[in-house]
Amino acid sequence: MKCEVCNESMRGYIANDTDTPYYKCNTPGCKCNRNANLLNRQFREKLNAFAVKGKCYKLIDRYLKYTFKQMNSSLALKIKRQKEQGLQN
Ligand SMILES: [Zn+2]
């Protein structure tokens, strides 16, 4: 997650006194601090705009899974080779 002010990475933490999660920018002088519950809710609402509904769902679901497997095929091959090497040792 990037800071809206300086575009640097933010980190998460939980405030001890209120047990509330926050995102905080670590850039010296920036001091951007956001309530994570509110931000996460807003993000979910934005994602809902891309939700697939109706008849297209199954087709898009199948295509996304196929694309995911294709894009990660080298990783799957690497894991398979590591397992094979593990069995040989
Ligand atoms: Zn910042």
PDB file of the backbone (N, CA, C, O) and the ligand in Angstrom, with CONECT records:
HET     ZN  A 101       1
ATOM      1  N   MET A   1       0.839  -1.166   0.000  1.00  0.00           N
ATOM      2  CA  MET A   1       0.000   0.000   0.000  1.00  0.00           C
ATOM      3  C   MET A   1       0.892   1.240   0.000  1.00  0.00           C
ATOM      4  O   MET A   1       1.875   1.322   0.737  1.00  0.00           O
ATOM      5  N   LYS A   2       0.525   2.191  -0.839  1.00  0.00           N
ATOM      6  CA  LYS A   2       1.323   3.400  -0.987  1.00  0.00           C
ATOM      7  C   LYS A   2       0.643   4.589  -0.314  1.00  0.00           C
ATOM      8  O   LYS A   2      -0.583   4.692  -0.275  1.00  0.00           O
ATOM      9  N   CYS A   3       1.461   5.464   0.205  1.00  0.00           N
ATOM     10  CA  CYS A   3       0.977   6.689   0.844  1.00  0.00           C
ATOM     11  C   CYS A   3       0.407   7.634  -0.222  1.00  0.00           C
ATOM     12  O   CYS A   3       1.014   7.830  -1.276  1.00  0.00           O
ATOM     13  N   GLU A   4      -0.769   8.218   0.066  1.00  0.00           N
ATOM     14  CA  GLU A   4      -1.392   9.119  -0.900  1.00  0.00           C
ATOM     15  C   GLU A   4      -0.658  10.456  -1.003  1.00  0.00           C
ATOM     16  O   GLU A   4      -0.851  11.192  -1.971  1.00  0.00           O
ATOM     17  N   VAL A   5       0.174  10.774  -0.022  1.00  0.00           N
ATOM     18  CA  VAL A   5       0.884  12.051  -0.003  1.00  0.00           C
ATOM     19  C   VAL A   5       2.236  11.951  -0.715  1.00  0.00           C
ATOM     20  O   VAL A   5       2.537  12.752  -1.600  1.00  0.00           O
ATOM     21  N   CYS A   6       3.055  10.955  -0.321  1.00  0.00           N
ATOM     22  CA  CYS A   6       4.416  10.878  -0.850  1.00  0.00           C
ATOM     23  C   CYS A   6       4.655   9.635  -1.706  1.00  0.00           C
ATOM     24  O   CYS A   6       5.745   9.473  -2.254  1.00  0.00           O
ATOM     25  N   ASN A   7       3.662   8.758  -1.830  1.00  0.00           N
ATOM     26  CA  ASN A   7       3.715   7.551  -2.665  1.00  0.00           C
ATOM     27  C   ASN A   7       4.748   6.524  -2.200  1.00  0.00           C
ATOM     28  O   ASN A   7       5.175   5.685  -2.993  1.00  0.00           O
ATOM     29  N   GLU A   8       5.148   6.573  -0.958  1.00  0.00           N
ATOM     30  CA  GLU A   8       6.052   5.559  -0.394  1.00  0.00           C
ATOM     31  C   GLU A   8       5.219   4.480   0.301  1.00  0.00           C
ATOM     32  O   GLU A   8       4.045   4.692   0.607  1.00  0.00           O
ATOM     33  N   SER A   9       5.829   3.336   0.543  1.00  0.00           N
ATOM     34  CA  SER A   9       5.124   2.219   1.172  1.00  0.00           C
ATOM     35  C   SER A   9       4.698   2.561   2.603  1.00  0.00           C
ATOM     36  O   SER A   9       5.391   3.272   3.332  1.00  0.00           O
ATOM     37  N   MET A  10       3.535   2.029   2.972  1.00  0.00           N
ATOM     38  CA  MET A  10       3.038   2.233   4.326  1.00  0.00           C
ATOM     39  C   MET A  10       3.131   0.908   5.073  1.00  0.00           C
ATOM     40  O   MET A  10       3.197  -0.154   4.454  1.00  0.00           O
ATOM     41  N   ARG A  11       3.138   0.969   6.370  1.00  0.00           N
ATOM     42  CA  ARG A  11       3.143  -0.247   7.176  1.00  0.00           C
ATOM     43  C   ARG A  11       1.892  -0.253   8.051  1.00  0.00           C
ATOM     44  O   ARG A  11       1.293   0.790   8.317  1.00  0.00           O
ATOM     45  N   GLY A  12       1.516  -1.445   8.488  1.00  0.00           N
ATOM     46  CA  GLY A  12       0.348  -1.558   9.342  1.00  0.00           C
ATOM     47  C   GLY A  12       0.750  -1.707  10.792  1.00  0.00           C
ATOM     48  O   GLY A  12       1.808  -2.255  11.100  1.00  0.00           O
ATOM     49  N   TYR A  13      -0.087  -1.223  11.671  1.00  0.00           N
ATOM     50  CA  TYR A  13       0.116  -1.426  13.100  1.00  0.00           C
ATOM     51  C   TYR A  13      -1.224  -1.339  13.810  1.00  0.00           C
ATOM     52  O   TYR A  13      -2.200  -0.833  13.255  1.00  0.00           O
ATOM     53  N   ILE A  14      -1.265  -1.828  15.021  1.00  0.00           N
ATOM     54  CA  ILE A  14      -2.486  -1.765  15.820  1.00  0.00           C
ATOM     55  C   ILE A  14      -2.226  -0.868  17.019  1.00  0.00           C
ATOM     56  O   ILE A  14      -1.292  -1.095  17.787  1.00  0.00           O
ATOM     57  N   ALA A  15      -3.065   0.158  17.170  1.00  0.00           N
ATOM     58  CA  ALA A  15      -2.926   1.091  18.294  1.00  0.00           C
ATOM     59  C   ALA A  15      -3.228   0.357  19.594  1.00  0.00           C
ATOM     60  O   ALA A  15      -4.290  -0.247  19.743  1.00  0.00           O
ATOM     61  N   ASN A  16      -2.308   0.412  20.514  1.00  0.00           N
ATOM     62  CA  ASN A  16      -2.461  -0.323  21.772  1.00  0.00           C
ATOM     63  C   ASN A  16      -3.660   0.141  22.593  1.00  0.00           C
ATOM     64  O   ASN A  16      -4.373  -0.681  23.169  1.00  0.00           O
ATOM     65  N   ASP A  17      -3.886   1.449  22.650  1.00  0.00           N
ATOM     66  CA  ASP A  17      -4.936   1.968  23.528  1.00  0.00           C
ATOM     67  C   ASP A  17      -6.353   1.662  23.028  1.00  0.00           C
ATOM     68  O   ASP A  17      -7.248   1.415  23.835  1.00  0.00           O
ATOM     69  N   THR A  18      -6.563   1.675  21.719  1.00  0.00           N
ATOM     70  CA  THR A  18      -7.916   1.440  21.190  1.00  0.00           C
ATOM     71  C   THR A  18      -8.036   0.118  20.435  1.00  0.00           C
ATOM     72  O   THR A  18      -9.131  -0.249  20.010  1.00  0.00           O
ATOM     73  N   ASP A  19      -6.929  -0.599  20.262  1.00  0.00           N
ATOM     74  CA  ASP A  19      -6.909  -1.867  19.528  1.00  0.00           C
ATOM     75  C   ASP A  19      -7.404  -1.681  18.086  1.00  0.00           C
ATOM     76  O   ASP A  19      -8.005  -2.586  17.507  1.00  0.00           O
ATOM     77  N   THR A  20      -7.146  -0.509  17.522  1.00  0.00           N
ATOM     78  CA  THR A  20      -7.587  -0.182  16.170  1.00  0.00           C
ATOM     79  C   THR A  20      -6.420  -0.307  15.195  1.00  0.00           C
ATOM     80  O   THR A  20      -5.333   0.198  15.472  1.00  0.00           O
ATOM     81  N   PRO A  21      -6.628  -0.980  14.044  1.00  0.00           N
ATOM     82  CA  PRO A  21      -5.545  -1.089  13.064  1.00  0.00           C
ATOM     83  C   PRO A  21      -5.413   0.194  12.240  1.00  0.00           C
ATOM     84  O   PRO A  21      -6.400   0.848  11.904  1.00  0.00           O
ATOM     85  N   TYR A  22      -4.160   0.526  11.930  1.00  0.00           N
ATOM     86  CA  TYR A  22      -3.877   1.721  11.124  1.00  0.00           C
ATOM     87  C   TYR A  22      -2.828   1.402  10.067  1.00  0.00           C
ATOM     88  O   TYR A  22      -2.065   0.447  10.209  1.00  0.00           O
ATOM     89  N   TYR A  23      -2.792   2.202   9.010  1.00  0.00           N
ATOM     90  CA  TYR A  23      -1.691   2.218   8.065  1.00  0.00           C
ATOM     91  C   TYR A  23      -0.935   3.513   8.304  1.00  0.00           C
ATOM     92  O   TYR A  23      -1.525   4.588   8.418  1.00  0.00           O
ATOM     93  N   LYS A  24       0.400   3.386   8.379  1.00  0.00           N
ATOM     94  CA  LYS A  24       1.217   4.559   8.677  1.00  0.00           C
ATOM     95  C   LYS A  24       2.341   4.681   7.666  1.00  0.00           C
ATOM     96  O   LYS A  24       2.985   3.694   7.309  1.00  0.00           O
ATOM     97  N   CYS A  25       2.572   5.916   7.206  1.00  0.00           N
ATOM     98  CA  CYS A  25       3.691   6.192   6.316  1.00  0.00           C
ATOM     99  C   CYS A  25       4.928   6.430   7.172  1.00  0.00           C
ATOM    100  O   CYS A  25       4.875   7.129   8.184  1.00  0.00           O
ATOM    101  N   ASN A  26       6.034   5.841   6.753  1.00  0.00           N
ATOM    102  CA  ASN A  26       7.278   5.983   7.523  1.00  0.00           C
ATOM    103  C   ASN A  26       8.201   7.053   6.990  1.00  0.00           C
ATOM    104  O   ASN A  26       9.294   7.237   7.525  1.00  0.00           O
ATOM    105  N   THR A  27       7.800   7.765   5.955  1.00  0.00           N
ATOM    106  CA  THR A  27       8.649   8.819   5.425  1.00  0.00           C
ATOM    107  C   THR A  27       8.787   9.935   6.472  1.00  0.00           C
ATOM    108  O   THR A  27       7.785  10.462   6.956  1.00  0.00           O
ATOM    109  N   PRO A  28      10.011  10.285   6.813  1.00  0.00           N
ATOM    110  CA  PRO A  28      10.190  11.361   7.797  1.00  0.00           C
ATOM    111  C   PRO A  28       9.479  12.644   7.357  1.00  0.00           C
ATOM    112  O   PRO A  28       9.661  13.114   6.234  1.00  0.00           O
ATOM    113  N   GLY A  29       8.682  13.192   8.243  1.00  0.00           N
ATOM    114  CA  GLY A  29       7.980  14.440   7.965  1.00  0.00           C
ATOM    115  C   GLY A  29       6.627  14.262   7.313  1.00  0.00           C
ATOM    116  O   GLY A  29       5.853  15.218   7.275  1.00  0.00           O
ATOM    117  N   CYS A  30       6.300  13.084   6.796  1.00  0.00           N
ATOM    118  CA  CYS A  30       5.022  12.887   6.098  1.00  0.00           C
ATOM    119  C   CYS A  30       3.868  12.756   7.103  1.00  0.00           C
ATOM    120  O   CYS A  30       2.891  13.502   7.042  1.00  0.00           O
ATOM    121  N   LYS A  31       3.999  11.801   8.022  1.00  0.00           N
ATOM    122  CA  LYS A  31       3.018  11.595   9.097  1.00  0.00           C
ATOM    123  C   LYS A  31       1.614  11.233   8.600  1.00  0.00           C
ATOM    124  O   LYS A  31       0.632  11.475   9.303  1.00  0.00           O
ATOM    125  N   CYS A  32       1.508  10.658   7.399  1.00  0.00           N
ATOM    126  CA  CYS A  32       0.208  10.202   6.906  1.00  0.00           C
ATOM    127  C   CYS A  32      -0.186   8.948   7.679  1.00  0.00           C
ATOM    128  O   CYS A  32       0.578   7.983   7.722  1.00  0.00           O
ATOM    129  N   ASN A  33      -1.353   8.952   8.280  1.00  0.00           N
ATOM    130  CA  ASN A  33      -1.821   7.879   9.142  1.00  0.00           C
ATOM    131  C   ASN A  33      -3.302   7.653   8.852  1.00  0.00           C
ATOM    132  O   ASN A  33      -4.099   8.587   8.942  1.00  0.00           O
ATOM    133  N   ARG A  34      -3.682   6.408   8.502  1.00  0.00           N
ATOM    134  CA  ARG A  34      -5.078   6.146   8.121  1.00  0.00           C
ATOM    135  C   ARG A  34      -5.640   4.962   8.876  1.00  0.00           C
ATOM    136  O   ARG A  34      -4.946   3.970   9.097  1.00  0.00           O
ATOM    137  N   ASN A  35      -6.899   5.066   9.272  1.00  0.00           N
ATOM    138  CA  ASN A  35      -7.606   3.976   9.928  1.00  0.00           C
ATOM    139  C   ASN A  35      -7.769   2.831   8.924  1.00  0.00           C
ATOM    140  O   ASN A  35      -8.400   3.005   7.882  1.00  0.00           O
ATOM    141  N   ALA A  36      -7.203   1.667   9.237  1.00  0.00           N
ATOM    142  CA  ALA A  36      -7.224   0.539   8.302  1.00  0.00           C
ATOM    143  C   ALA A  36      -8.631  -0.018   8.111  1.00  0.00           C
ATOM    144  O   ALA A  36      -8.958  -0.467   7.013  1.00  0.00           O
ATOM    145  N   ASN A  37      -9.465  -0.005   9.133  1.00  0.00           N
ATOM    146  CA  ASN A  37     -10.830  -0.530   8.981  1.00  0.00           C
ATOM    147  C   ASN A  37     -11.611   0.280   7.939  1.00  0.00           C
ATOM    148  O   ASN A  37     -12.299  -0.284   7.088  1.00  0.00           O
ATOM    149  N   LEU A  38     -11.495   1.600   8.019  1.00  0.00           N
ATOM    150  CA  LEU A  38     -12.200   2.461   7.061  1.00  0.00           C
ATOM    151  C   LEU A  38     -11.641   2.291   5.654  1.00  0.00           C
ATOM    152  O   LEU A  38     -12.390   2.191   4.681  1.00  0.00           O
ATOM    153  N   LEU A  39     -10.319   2.260   5.561  1.00  0.00           N
ATOM    154  CA  LEU A  39      -9.663   2.132   4.257  1.00  0.00           C
ATOM    155  C   LEU A  39      -9.984   0.788   3.607  1.00  0.00           C
ATOM    156  O   LEU A  39     -10.254   0.715   2.408  1.00  0.00           O
ATOM    157  N   ASN A  40      -9.950  -0.278   4.416  1.00  0.00           N
ATOM    158  CA  ASN A  40     -10.253  -1.609   3.878  1.00  0.00           C
ATOM    159  C   ASN A  40     -11.697  -1.693   3.404  1.00  0.00           C
ATOM    160  O   ASN A  40     -11.983  -2.328   2.389  1.00  0.00           O
ATOM    161  N   ARG A  41     -12.607  -1.055   4.134  1.00  0.00           N
ATOM    162  CA  ARG A  41     -14.022  -1.052   3.731  1.00  0.00           C
ATOM    163  C   ARG A  41     -14.194  -0.323   2.395  1.00  0.00           C
ATOM    164  O   ARG A  41     -14.916  -0.784   1.511  1.00  0.00           O
ATOM    165  N   GLN A  42     -13.517   0.825   2.266  1.00  0.00           N
ATOM    166  CA  GLN A  42     -13.595   1.586   1.008  1.00  0.00           C
ATOM    167  C   GLN A  42     -13.020   0.779  -0.154  1.00  0.00           C
ATOM    168  O   GLN A  42     -13.526   0.839  -1.274  1.00  0.00           O
ATOM    169  N   PHE A  43     -11.958   0.025   0.125  1.00  0.00           N
ATOM    170  CA  PHE A  43     -11.344  -0.800  -0.924  1.00  0.00           C
ATOM    171  C   PHE A  43     -12.306  -1.906  -1.362  1.00  0.00           C
ATOM    172  O   PHE A  43     -12.447  -2.174  -2.555  1.00  0.00           O
ATOM    173  N   ARG A  44     -12.969  -2.547  -0.394  1.00  0.00           N
ATOM    174  CA  ARG A  44     -13.951  -3.599  -0.735  1.00  0.00           C
ATOM    175  C   ARG A  44     -15.079  -3.025  -1.589  1.00  0.00           C
ATOM    176  O   ARG A  44     -15.537  -3.668  -2.533  1.00  0.00           O
ATOM    177  N   GLU A  45     -15.524  -1.813  -1.254  1.00  0.00           N
ATOM    178  CA  GLU A  45     -16.590  -1.174  -2.026  1.00  0.00           C
ATOM    179  C   GLU A  45     -16.137  -0.896  -3.458  1.00  0.00           C
ATOM    180  O   GLU A  45     -16.911  -1.055  -4.402  1.00  0.00           O
ATOM    181  N   LYS A  46     -14.892  -0.484  -3.612  1.00  0.00           N
ATOM    182  CA  LYS A  46     -14.362  -0.252  -4.968  1.00  0.00           C
ATOM    183  C   LYS A  46     -14.285  -1.566  -5.741  1.00  0.00           C
ATOM    184  O   LYS A  46     -14.605  -1.614  -6.929  1.00  0.00           O
ATOM    185  N   LEU A  47     -13.855  -2.639  -5.057  1.00  0.00           N
ATOM    186  CA  LEU A  47     -13.767  -3.944  -5.723  1.00  0.00           C
ATOM    187  C   LEU A  47     -15.142  -4.433  -6.176  1.00  0.00           C
ATOM    188  O   LEU A  47     -15.257  -5.091  -7.209  1.00  0.00           O
ATOM    189  N   ASN A  48     -16.176  -4.116  -5.414  1.00  0.00           N
ATOM    190  CA  ASN A  48     -17.525  -4.541  -5.770  1.00  0.00           C
ATOM    191  C   ASN A  48     -17.948  -4.015  -7.138  1.00  0.00           C
ATOM    192  O   ASN A  48     -18.780  -4.622  -7.812  1.00  0.00           O
ATOM    193  N   ALA A  49     -17.381  -2.902  -7.539  1.00  0.00           N
ATOM    194  CA  ALA A  49     -17.706  -2.344  -8.855  1.00  0.00           C
ATOM    195  C   ALA A  49     -17.241  -3.268  -9.973  1.00  0.00           C
ATOM    196  O   ALA A  49     -17.741  -3.192 -11.095  1.00  0.00           O
ATOM    197  N   PHE A  50     -16.274  -4.150  -9.664  1.00  0.00           N
ATOM    198  CA  PHE A  50     -15.749  -5.066 -10.674  1.00  0.00           C
ATOM    199  C   PHE A  50     -16.329  -6.475 -10.536  1.00  0.00           C
ATOM    200  O   PHE A  50     -15.931  -7.383 -11.267  1.00  0.00           O
ATOM    201  N   ALA A  51     -17.252  -6.658  -9.616  1.00  0.00           N
ATOM    202  CA  ALA A  51     -17.836  -7.982  -9.394  1.00  0.00           C
ATOM    203  C   ALA A  51     -18.578  -8.450 -10.643  1.00  0.00           C
ATOM    204  O   ALA A  51     -19.290  -7.683 -11.291  1.00  0.00           O
ATOM    205  N   VAL A  52     -18.392  -9.715 -10.958  1.00  0.00           N
ATOM    206  CA  VAL A  52     -19.042 -10.307 -12.126  1.00  0.00           C
ATOM    207  C   VAL A  52     -20.329 -10.982 -11.662  1.00  0.00           C
ATOM    208  O   VAL A  52     -20.325 -11.777 -10.723  1.00  0.00           O
ATOM    209  N   LYS A  53     -21.405 -10.659 -12.321  1.00  0.00           N
ATOM    210  CA  LYS A  53     -22.703 -11.231 -11.950  1.00  0.00           C
ATOM    211  C   LYS A  53     -23.365 -11.814 -13.186  1.00  0.00           C
ATOM    212  O   LYS A  53     -23.041 -11.451 -14.317  1.00  0.00           O
ATOM    213  N   GLY A  54     -24.281 -12.709 -12.952  1.00  0.00           N
ATOM    214  CA  GLY A  54     -25.083 -13.231 -14.052  1.00  0.00           C
ATOM    215  C   GLY A  54     -24.427 -14.367 -14.815  1.00  0.00           C
ATOM    216  O   GLY A  54     -23.607 -15.105 -14.270  1.00  0.00           O
ATOM    217  N   LYS A  55     -24.797 -14.500 -16.085  1.00  0.00           N
ATOM    218  CA  LYS A  55     -24.401 -15.650 -16.902  1.00  0.00           C
ATOM    219  C   LYS A  55     -22.909 -15.691 -17.206  1.00  0.00           C
ATOM    220  O   LYS A  55     -22.354 -16.772 -17.405  1.00  0.00           O
ATOM    221  N   CYS A  56     -22.264 -14.564 -17.246  1.00  0.00           N
ATOM    222  CA  CYS A  56     -20.844 -14.515 -17.611  1.00  0.00           C
ATOM    223  C   CYS A  56     -19.938 -15.065 -16.521  1.00  0.00           C
ATOM    224  O   CYS A  56     -18.764 -15.334 -16.778  1.00  0.00           O
ATOM    225  N   TYR A  57     -20.458 -15.240 -15.306  1.00  0.00           N
ATOM    226  CA  TYR A  57     -19.624 -15.595 -14.168  1.00  0.00           C
ATOM    227  C   TYR A  57     -18.798 -16.858 -14.418  1.00  0.00           C
ATOM    228  O   TYR A  57     -17.580 -16.843 -14.240  1.00  0.00           O
ATOM    229  N   LYS A  58     -19.451 -17.958 -14.830  1.00  0.00           N
ATOM    230  CA  LYS A  58     -18.744 -19.236 -14.998  1.00  0.00           C
ATOM    231  C   LYS A  58     -17.672 -19.150 -16.075  1.00  0.00           C
ATOM    232  O   LYS A  58     -16.578 -19.691 -15.910  1.00  0.00           O
ATOM    233  N   LEU A  59     -17.974 -18.484 -17.156  1.00  0.00           N
ATOM    234  CA  LEU A  59     -17.013 -18.354 -18.248  1.00  0.00           C
ATOM    235  C   LEU A  59     -15.794 -17.546 -17.796  1.00  0.00           C
ATOM    236  O   LEU A  59     -14.657 -17.942 -18.053  1.00  0.00           O
ATOM    237  N   ILE A  60     -16.024 -16.436 -17.136  1.00  0.00           N
ATOM    238  CA  ILE A  60     -14.924 -15.592 -16.665  1.00  0.00           C
ATOM    239  C   ILE A  60     -14.129 -16.309 -15.581  1.00  0.00           C
ATOM    240  O   ILE A  60     -12.902 -16.218 -15.552  1.00  0.00           O
ATOM    241  N   ASP A  61     -14.813 -17.020 -14.693  1.00  0.00           N
ATOM    242  CA  ASP A  61     -14.148 -17.786 -13.642  1.00  0.00           C
ATOM    243  C   ASP A  61     -13.210 -18.821 -14.258  1.00  0.00           C
ATOM    244  O   ASP A  61     -12.061 -18.941 -13.831  1.00  0.00           O
ATOM    245  N   ARG A  62     -13.673 -19.556 -15.237  1.00  0.00           N
ATOM    246  CA  ARG A  62     -12.860 -20.579 -15.896  1.00  0.00           C
ATOM    247  C   ARG A  62     -11.659 -19.932 -16.606  1.00  0.00           C
ATOM    248  O   ARG A  62     -10.540 -20.438 -16.528  1.00  0.00           O
ATOM    249  N   TYR A  63     -11.902 -18.824 -17.291  1.00  0.00           N
ATOM    250  CA  TYR A  63     -10.835 -18.157 -18.024  1.00  0.00           C
ATOM    251  C   TYR A  63      -9.778 -17.595 -17.075  1.00  0.00           C
ATOM    252  O   TYR A  63      -8.584 -17.681 -17.361  1.00  0.00           O
ATOM    253  N   LEU A  64     -10.203 -17.020 -15.950  1.00  0.00           N
ATOM    254  CA  LEU A  64      -9.247 -16.485 -14.974  1.00  0.00           C
ATOM    255  C   LEU A  64      -8.380 -17.589 -14.381  1.00  0.00           C
ATOM    256  O   LEU A  64      -7.177 -17.403 -14.200  1.00  0.00           O
ATOM    257  N   LYS A  65      -8.987 -18.743 -14.076  1.00  0.00           N
ATOM    258  CA  LYS A  65      -8.217 -19.869 -13.524  1.00  0.00           C
ATOM    259  C   LYS A  65      -7.216 -20.379 -14.555  1.00  0.00           C
ATOM    260  O   LYS A  65      -6.069 -20.676 -14.222  1.00  0.00           O
ATOM    261  N   TYR A  66      -7.653 -20.477 -15.797  1.00  0.00           N
ATOM    262  CA  TYR A  66      -6.770 -20.926 -16.873  1.00  0.00           C
ATOM    263  C   TYR A  66      -5.600 -19.956 -17.028  1.00  0.00           C
ATOM    264  O   TYR A  66      -4.451 -20.385 -17.129  1.00  0.00           O
ATOM    265  N   THR A  67      -5.881 -18.658 -17.049  1.00  0.00           N
ATOM    266  CA  THR A  67      -4.836 -17.641 -17.183  1.00  0.00           C
ATOM    267  C   THR A  67      -3.880 -17.675 -15.999  1.00  0.00           C
ATOM    268  O   THR A  67      -2.667 -17.553 -16.167  1.00  0.00           O
ATOM    269  N   PHE A  68      -4.429 -17.840 -14.809  1.00  0.00           N
ATOM    270  CA  PHE A  68      -3.587 -17.917 -13.602  1.00  0.00           C
ATOM    271  C   PHE A  68      -2.612 -19.090 -13.700  1.00  0.00           C
ATOM    272  O   PHE A  68      -1.426 -18.948 -13.404  1.00  0.00           O
ATOM    273  N   LYS A  69      -3.126 -20.252 -14.118  1.00  0.00           N
ATOM    274  CA  LYS A  69      -2.259 -21.430 -14.249  1.00  0.00           C
ATOM    275  C   LYS A  69      -1.185 -21.197 -15.291  1.00  0.00           C
ATOM    276  O   LYS A  69      -0.028 -21.563 -15.085  1.00  0.00           O
ATOM    277  N   GLN A  70      -1.555 -20.593 -16.405  1.00  0.00           N
ATOM    278  CA  GLN A  70      -0.576 -20.313 -17.459  1.00  0.00           C
ATOM    279  C   GLN A  70       0.511 -19.364 -16.975  1.00  0.00           C
ATOM    280  O   GLN A  70       1.697 -19.599 -17.207  1.00  0.00           O
ATOM    281  N   MET A  71       0.110 -18.304 -16.310  1.00  0.00           N
ATOM    282  CA  MET A  71       1.059 -17.290 -15.858  1.00  0.00           C
ATOM    283  C   MET A  71       1.966 -17.808 -14.744  1.00  0.00           C
ATOM    284  O   MET A  71       3.059 -17.280 -14.538  1.00  0.00           O
ATOM    285  N   ASN A  72       1.517 -18.842 -14.022  1.00  0.00           N
ATOM    286  CA  ASN A  72       2.303 -19.382 -12.922  1.00  0.00           C
ATOM    287  C   ASN A  72       2.852 -20.763 -13.235  1.00  0.00           C
ATOM    288  O   ASN A  72       3.273 -21.478 -12.325  1.00  0.00           O
ATOM    289  N   SER A  73       2.857 -21.148 -14.492  1.00  0.00           N
ATOM    290  CA  SER A  73       3.307 -22.495 -14.859  1.00  0.00           C
ATOM    291  C   SER A  73       4.776 -22.715 -14.498  1.00  0.00           C
ATOM    292  O   SER A  73       5.151 -23.818 -14.100  1.00  0.00           O
ATOM    293  N   SER A  74       5.607 -21.691 -14.631  1.00  0.00           N
ATOM    294  CA  SER A  74       7.025 -21.850 -14.288  1.00  0.00           C
ATOM    295  C   SER A  74       7.190 -22.091 -12.789  1.00  0.00           C
ATOM    296  O   SER A  74       8.075 -22.836 -12.370  1.00  0.00           O
ATOM    297  N   LEU A  75       6.344 -21.465 -11.989  1.00  0.00           N
ATOM    298  CA  LEU A  75       6.396 -21.667 -10.538  1.00  0.00           C
ATOM    299  C   LEU A  75       5.971 -23.095 -10.191  1.00  0.00           C
ATOM    300  O   LEU A  75       6.598 -23.744  -9.354  1.00  0.00           O
ATOM    301  N   ALA A  76       4.910 -23.581 -10.832  1.00  0.00           N
ATOM    302  CA  ALA A  76       4.440 -24.945 -10.588  1.00  0.00           C
ATOM    303  C   ALA A  76       5.517 -25.953 -10.972  1.00  0.00           C
ATOM    304  O   ALA A  76       5.712 -26.949 -10.275  1.00  0.00           O
ATOM    305  N   LEU A  77       6.212 -25.703 -12.070  1.00  0.00           N
ATOM    306  CA  LEU A  77       7.290 -26.582 -12.511  1.00  0.00           C
ATOM    307  C   LEU A  77       8.440 -26.568 -11.501  1.00  0.00           C
ATOM    308  O   LEU A  77       9.019 -27.609 -11.191  1.00  0.00           O
ATOM    309  N   LYS A  78       8.758 -25.390 -10.998  1.00  0.00           N
ATOM    310  CA  LYS A  78       9.828 -25.250 -10.005  1.00  0.00           C
ATOM    311  C   LYS A  78       9.489 -26.040  -8.735  1.00  0.00           C
ATOM    312  O   LYS A  78      10.343 -26.731  -8.180  1.00  0.00           O
ATOM    313  N   ILE A  79       8.235 -25.933  -8.282  1.00  0.00           N
ATOM    314  CA  ILE A  79       7.803 -26.659  -7.075  1.00  0.00           C
ATOM    315  C   ILE A  79       7.869 -28.164  -7.316  1.00  0.00           C
ATOM    316  O   ILE A  79       8.294 -28.924  -6.446  1.00  0.00           O
ATOM    317  N   LYS A  80       7.440 -28.590  -8.519  1.00  0.00           N
ATOM    318  CA  LYS A  80       7.469 -30.014  -8.865  1.00  0.00           C
ATOM    319  C   LYS A  80       8.903 -30.539  -8.827  1.00  0.00           C
ATOM    320  O   LYS A  80       9.161 -31.616  -8.289  1.00  0.00           O
ATOM    321  N   ARG A  81       9.845 -29.768  -9.405  1.00  0.00           N
ATOM    322  CA  ARG A  81      11.255 -30.185  -9.416  1.00  0.00           C
ATOM    323  C   ARG A  81      11.834 -30.253  -8.002  1.00  0.00           C
ATOM    324  O   ARG A  81      12.605 -31.157  -7.682  1.00  0.00           O
ATOM    325  N   GLN A  82      11.453 -29.288  -7.162  1.00  0.00           N
ATOM    326  CA  GLN A  82      11.945 -29.291  -5.781  1.00  0.00           C
ATOM    327  C   GLN A  82      11.441 -30.509  -5.025  1.00  0.00           C
ATOM    328  O   GLN A  82      12.166 -31.103  -4.227  1.00  0.00           O
ATOM    329  N   LYS A  83      10.171 -30.881  -5.288  1.00  0.00           N
ATOM    330  CA  LYS A  83       9.623 -32.075  -4.628  1.00  0.00           C
ATOM    331  C   LYS A  83      10.339 -33.325  -5.102  1.00  0.00           C
ATOM    332  O   LYS A  83      10.630 -34.221  -4.310  1.00  0.00           O
ATOM    333  N   GLU A  84      10.625 -33.385  -6.411  1.00  0.00           N
ATOM    334  CA  GLU A  84      11.335 -34.543  -6.952  1.00  0.00           C
ATOM    335  C   GLU A  84      12.736 -34.641  -6.364  1.00  0.00           C
ATOM    336  O   GLU A  84      13.203 -35.733  -6.039  1.00  0.00           O
ATOM    337  N   GLN A  85      13.410 -33.493  -6.226  1.00  0.00           N
ATOM    338  CA  GLN A  85      14.753 -33.481  -5.644  1.00  0.00           C
ATOM    339  C   GLN A  85      14.704 -33.882  -4.178  1.00  0.00           C
ATOM    340  O   GLN A  85      15.606 -34.549  -3.670  1.00  0.00           O
ATOM    341  N   GLY A  86      13.640 -33.464  -3.509  1.00  0.00           N
ATOM    342  CA  GLY A  86      13.471 -33.812  -2.100  1.00  0.00           C
ATOM    343  C   GLY A  86      13.297 -35.303  -1.908  1.00  0.00           C
ATOM    344  O   GLY A  86      13.754 -35.872  -0.917  1.00  0.00           O
ATOM    345  N   LEU A  87      12.621 -35.942  -2.880  1.00  0.00           N
ATOM    346  CA  LEU A  87      12.400 -37.389  -2.798  1.00  0.00           C
ATOM    347  C   LEU A  87      13.689 -38.158  -3.065  1.00  0.00           C
ATOM    348  O   LEU A  87      13.890 -39.251  -2.536  1.00  0.00           O
ATOM    349  N   GLN A  88      14.580 -37.567  -3.908  1.00  0.00           N
ATOM    350  CA  GLN A  88      15.818 -38.239  -4.250  1.00  0.00           C
ATOM    351  C   GLN A  88      16.854 -38.154  -3.142  1.00  0.00           C
ATOM    352  O   GLN A  88      17.707 -39.032  -3.017  1.00  0.00           O
ATOM    353  N   ASN A  89      16.782 -37.085  -2.326  1.00  0.00           N
ATOM    354  CA  ASN A  89      17.794 -36.900  -1.268  1.00  0.00           C
ATOM    355  C   ASN A  89      17.485 -37.715  -0.031  1.00  0.00           C
ATOM    356  O   ASN A  89      18.237 -37.669   0.942  1.00  0.00           O
TER     357      ASN A  89
HETATM  358 ZN    ZN A 101       3.837   9.598   3.062  1.00  0.00          ZN2+
END
